[in-house]
Each structure stands twice: as structure tokens, then as C-alpha cells.
Amino acid sequence: MDSKREKRPHISVVIPTLNEAANVGMALSGVRRQLSGQSYEIIVVDGGSYDATVAIAKRQGAILLSEGGGKGAALIKGLMAARGDVIISMDADLSHRPDEMRLLVDGIEIGYDLCMGSRFIAGGGTDDMPLIRVIGNRFFVWLVNALFGSNYSDLCYGYRSFRRSALRRLKLEQRGFGIETEISIKAIKAGLRVMEVPSREKARNAGEAKLRTFNDGYVILKTIIVNMGA
């Protein structure tokens, strides 16, 4: 064995970004505090920011990748590049709390392949979900559960962790905001061991949300329909 070979990190954190200069520095600092003393890497996949997002992430020591094809494309690129045994996906806007990261890591370490944050189980909640999105999310959760025999409580939420060895079995393709839905469906179809843990979604700290309720709702519905025949 080559003694000079770099040791693979135990935890990888993948964060897609697009014009998150007001948030990304605090997000990365929070992750680093939570993972202090552990073997980890942080991968920022930027979608073509024209603000200081990339410069801030670079100063914070993140591994930088670029992918302008949409959130799903960025997330897939980061997940595939990650070297950790446990891989965590999270948003850069401070809506995902770094102090919940331990639950996501523990879920993988006790034997699950995919661990999903949920805003709708005991201990979870949201400070950033208008009624129309609550209704839409509940509809999509019901539809996926009915069609695929799952028992999810949440669907369109990106704070998740993956076992490295199980990730490639998902064969992800969705390039836009349907990525979380695709992950949830393909995990069931692949027979992965999935668990939900409570997560409290905070309101976006600053900047403009990228989600467009009706346009991205259509993308999610299309993702469900496409995967019915896959």
C-alpha cells in the first residue's frame, strides 16, 4: 500500500451555489464547526455566480467545482466527486442547520443507505414554506407514496445523507429542482434502506430564492411520471 496516498475523508458535504455570497461564508463556517476534529471535505458546486460566492468559498477552503446545468446537475456532479464514506447534501442559504448534521451521519453509520431530513415528523418544522408550497409538497408526498409504496412524510427537501456505496445505485439524471424527488423514488425502486430524521428548516438568510413554485412544481410532477416507467 502506498503510504503517501491521501486518506479518504469520512464525511463529504456537497453544497450547490448560485449567487450566495451573503450566505455561503456563514454556511461553510457552520459546517466546519460541526465537523471539527473529524475527517471531512466540503465541495461547493457553483452554477455560474456573478457575485463573490466562489471567492468566499475558496477562502474557506472548499473544493470548488462548476456546473451551470441546474441544481440537480450541480448536486449530481458534487455527489459523484465526493470521496467520503458518508456524503451529505445541503443548501447554501442557511436554511439547513449544521447542528442537525450529526443525525444525518448517525443514520448512515447505524446501517441506512439514505437518510432524509423531514420537516413534517415530530421534531421537524419549517419557517420558510408558504401555504401553496405546503399543499404542493403534501400532494407530491401522497402521490409518490401511493405510486411507489413508500412511506415518506417529506419529499422536496435537500438536507440528506448517503452511504457512498449506495449512491451510484440511484443512477441520477434530473438536472433541475426535481432532483430530491428523483432521489426519493429511485431509493425505493433500488431497495435502499431509507430513514427520515427531523429537521427544522430556517428561513433563507439573504438573497433571492431560486425555487419557482409553479414551474418547479411541474418539473417535480414530470419527474414522478417519468420514473413510473423507468
ZAMAR-238849 format. One record per residue (C-alpha): residue number from 1; residue in one letter; x, y, z. Coordinates in nm, 3 decimals. Example, Ala and Ser with C-alpha at 12.3 -4.5 7.8 and 13.67 -1.06 7.14 Angstrom:
2
1, a, 1.230, -0.450, 0.780
2, s, 1.367, -0.106, 0.714
END
This chain:
230
1, m, 0.000, 0.000, 0.000
2, d, 0.127, 0.347, -0.088
3, s, 0.186, 0.526, 0.242
4, k, 0.176, 0.859, 0.058
5, r, -0.177, 0.807, -0.072
6, e, -0.415, 1.066, 0.068
7, k, -0.659, 0.925, 0.321
8, r, -1.017, 0.941, 0.203
9, p, -1.233, 1.169, 0.421
10, h, -1.503, 1.007, 0.630
11, i, -1.761, 1.281, 0.556
12, s, -1.819, 1.483, 0.239
13, v, -2.055, 1.782, 0.236
14, v, -2.185, 1.887, -0.107
15, i, -2.331, 2.238, -0.144
16, p, -2.468, 2.371, -0.476
17, t, -2.446, 2.750, -0.504
18, l, -2.568, 3.030, -0.726
19, n, -2.512, 3.389, -0.612
20, e, -2.497, 3.306, -0.241
21, a, -2.223, 3.549, -0.138
22, a, -2.429, 3.676, 0.156
23, n, -2.474, 3.323, 0.292
24, v, -2.206, 3.081, 0.182
25, g, -1.933, 3.200, 0.419
26, m, -2.154, 3.150, 0.725
27, a, -2.279, 2.817, 0.590
28, l, -1.926, 2.684, 0.543
29, s, -1.815, 2.814, 0.883
30, g, -2.109, 2.636, 1.046
31, v, -2.022, 2.308, 0.874
32, r, -1.658, 2.335, 0.975
33, r, -1.753, 2.396, 1.339
34, q, -1.979, 2.091, 1.344
35, l, -1.720, 1.865, 1.183
36, s, -1.419, 1.995, 1.375
37, g, -1.193, 1.708, 1.475
38, q, -1.335, 1.476, 1.208
39, s, -1.207, 1.378, 0.866
40, y, -1.414, 1.572, 0.611
41, e, -1.423, 1.769, 0.288
42, i, -1.660, 2.041, 0.168
43, i, -1.744, 2.054, -0.203
44, v, -1.907, 2.367, -0.343
45, v, -2.056, 2.325, -0.691
46, d, -2.122, 2.667, -0.835
47, g, -2.375, 2.732, -1.109
48, g, -2.213, 3.045, -1.254
49, s, -2.235, 3.300, -0.975
50, y, -2.159, 3.659, -1.073
51, d, -2.111, 3.773, -0.712
52, a, -1.836, 3.679, -0.466
53, t, -1.967, 3.328, -0.391
54, v, -1.672, 3.148, -0.547
55, a, -1.410, 3.374, -0.389
56, i, -1.562, 3.330, -0.044
57, a, -1.586, 2.953, -0.080
58, k, -1.224, 2.942, -0.193
59, r, -1.112, 3.143, 0.111
60, q, -1.299, 2.898, 0.332
61, g, -1.101, 2.608, 0.186
62, a, -1.383, 2.438, -0.003
63, i, -1.320, 2.220, -0.306
64, l, -1.469, 2.414, -0.599
65, l, -1.648, 2.265, -0.898
66, s, -1.860, 2.438, -1.163
67, e, -2.181, 2.319, -1.323
68, g, -2.427, 2.552, -1.490
69, g, -2.693, 2.297, -1.582
70, g, -2.924, 2.348, -1.284
71, k, -2.947, 2.242, -0.920
72, g, -2.982, 1.874, -0.999
73, a, -2.687, 1.874, -1.235
74, a, -2.474, 2.055, -0.976
75, l, -2.576, 1.817, -0.699
76, i, -2.506, 1.508, -0.910
77, k, -2.162, 1.641, -1.004
78, g, -2.078, 1.707, -0.640
79, l, -2.209, 1.371, -0.519
80, m, -2.010, 1.184, -0.782
81, a, -1.692, 1.378, -0.696
82, a, -1.727, 1.323, -0.321
83, r, -1.477, 1.084, -0.164
84, g, -1.632, 1.042, 0.181
85, d, -1.791, 0.728, 0.320
86, v, -2.086, 0.946, 0.427
87, i, -2.197, 1.214, 0.181
88, i, -2.426, 1.499, 0.289
89, s, -2.616, 1.736, 0.060
90, m, -2.727, 2.073, 0.190
91, d, -2.824, 2.420, 0.069
92, a, -2.607, 2.730, 0.096
93, d, -2.878, 2.974, 0.208
94, l, -2.859, 2.884, 0.582
95, s, -3.200, 2.715, 0.574
96, h, -3.032, 2.387, 0.673
97, r, -2.888, 2.386, 1.024
98, p, -2.536, 2.242, 1.055
99, d, -2.611, 2.129, 1.411
100, e, -2.851, 1.868, 1.265
101, m, -2.572, 1.711, 1.062
102, r, -2.495, 1.457, 1.333
103, l, -2.837, 1.295, 1.287
104, l, -2.769, 1.251, 0.916
105, v, -2.428, 1.096, 0.979
106, d, -2.563, 0.869, 1.253
107, g, -2.837, 0.741, 1.022
108, i, -2.577, 0.611, 0.777
109, e, -2.348, 0.478, 1.047
110, i, -2.622, 0.263, 1.202
111, g, -2.690, 0.093, 0.871
112, y, -2.914, 0.303, 0.647
113, d, -2.823, 0.386, 0.287
114, l, -3.010, 0.717, 0.264
115, c, -3.106, 0.946, 0.550
116, m, -3.351, 1.226, 0.472
117, g, -3.430, 1.535, 0.674
118, s, -3.805, 1.580, 0.720
119, r, -3.991, 1.894, 0.819
120, f, -4.310, 1.701, 0.887
121, i, -4.226, 1.448, 1.157
122, a, -4.201, 1.509, 1.531
123, g, -3.914, 1.749, 1.600
124, g, -3.914, 1.893, 1.248
125, g, -4.069, 2.211, 1.113
126, t, -4.027, 2.498, 0.872
127, d, -4.001, 2.875, 0.892
128, d, -3.988, 2.916, 0.515
129, m, -4.282, 2.745, 0.345
130, p, -4.584, 2.938, 0.217
131, l, -4.921, 2.762, 0.223
132, i, -4.917, 2.692, -0.151
133, r, -4.587, 2.503, -0.116
134, v, -4.714, 2.313, 0.188
135, i, -5.014, 2.197, -0.015
136, g, -4.797, 2.110, -0.314
137, n, -4.546, 1.917, -0.106
138, r, -4.821, 1.717, 0.066
139, f, -4.978, 1.633, -0.269
140, f, -4.648, 1.511, -0.411
141, v, -4.572, 1.311, -0.095
142, w, -4.914, 1.144, -0.120
143, l, -4.868, 1.072, -0.490
144, v, -4.520, 0.920, -0.452
145, n, -4.629, 0.709, -0.155
146, a, -4.934, 0.585, -0.347
147, l, -4.744, 0.505, -0.666
148, f, -4.423, 0.358, -0.525
149, g, -4.528, 0.206, -0.192
150, s, -4.312, 0.439, 0.015
151, n, -4.397, 0.598, 0.348
152, y, -4.238, 0.942, 0.320
153, s, -4.350, 1.245, 0.519
154, d, -4.148, 1.496, 0.314
155, l, -4.024, 1.498, -0.042
156, c, -3.885, 1.827, -0.176
157, y, -3.617, 1.885, 0.087
158, g, -3.249, 1.866, 0.013
159, y, -3.086, 1.807, 0.353
160, r, -2.986, 1.442, 0.316
161, s, -2.704, 1.194, 0.363
162, f, -2.595, 0.900, 0.151
163, r, -2.386, 0.589, 0.200
164, r, -2.109, 0.611, -0.057
165, s, -2.153, 0.250, -0.170
166, a, -2.527, 0.301, -0.230
167, l, -2.512, 0.633, -0.413
168, r, -2.427, 0.501, -0.759
169, r, -2.722, 0.262, -0.747
170, l, -2.952, 0.564, -0.779
171, k, -2.830, 0.650, -1.133
172, l, -2.947, 1.009, -1.101
173, e, -3.034, 1.213, -1.410
174, q, -3.260, 1.504, -1.307
175, r, -3.086, 1.836, -1.375
176, g, -3.333, 2.072, -1.209
177, f, -3.538, 2.105, -0.892
178, g, -3.685, 1.757, -0.933
179, i, -3.361, 1.605, -0.802
180, e, -3.486, 1.539, -0.446
181, t, -3.798, 1.370, -0.584
182, e, -3.588, 1.156, -0.817
183, i, -3.363, 1.051, -0.528
184, s, -3.662, 0.956, -0.313
185, i, -3.828, 0.748, -0.585
186, k, -3.514, 0.573, -0.706
187, a, -3.413, 0.487, -0.350
188, i, -3.736, 0.291, -0.311
189, k, -3.704, 0.127, -0.653
190, a, -3.343, 0.028, -0.579
191, g, -3.437, -0.128, -0.246
192, l, -3.220, 0.107, -0.042
193, r, -3.261, 0.130, 0.333
194, v, -3.411, 0.473, 0.393
195, m, -3.490, 0.663, 0.711
196, e, -3.621, 1.011, 0.790
197, v, -3.490, 1.230, 1.072
198, p, -3.645, 1.554, 1.198
199, s, -3.515, 1.879, 1.053
200, r, -3.613, 2.238, 1.126
201, e, -3.592, 2.446, 0.809
202, k, -3.494, 2.807, 0.875
203, a, -3.591, 3.099, 0.655
204, r, -3.338, 3.193, 0.387
205, n, -3.083, 3.427, 0.544
206, a, -3.039, 3.665, 0.249
207, g, -3.074, 3.683, -0.125
208, e, -3.335, 3.556, -0.367
209, a, -3.480, 3.206, -0.354
210, k, -3.418, 3.005, -0.671
211, l, -3.730, 2.788, -0.643
212, r, -4.023, 2.892, -0.865
213, t, -4.334, 2.733, -0.717
214, f, -4.541, 2.654, -1.026
215, n, -4.261, 2.598, -1.278
216, d, -4.069, 2.371, -1.045
217, g, -4.391, 2.202, -0.933
218, y, -4.438, 2.098, -1.295
219, v, -4.079, 1.966, -1.302
220, i, -4.147, 1.759, -0.990
221, l, -4.467, 1.616, -1.136
222, k, -4.287, 1.531, -1.460
223, t, -4.011, 1.360, -1.259
224, i, -4.270, 1.141, -1.087
225, i, -4.435, 1.047, -1.416
226, v, -4.105, 0.968, -1.589
227, n, -3.996, 0.740, -1.307
228, m, -4.321, 0.544, -1.316
229, g, -4.199, 0.382, -1.634
230, a, -3.831, 0.372, -1.560
END
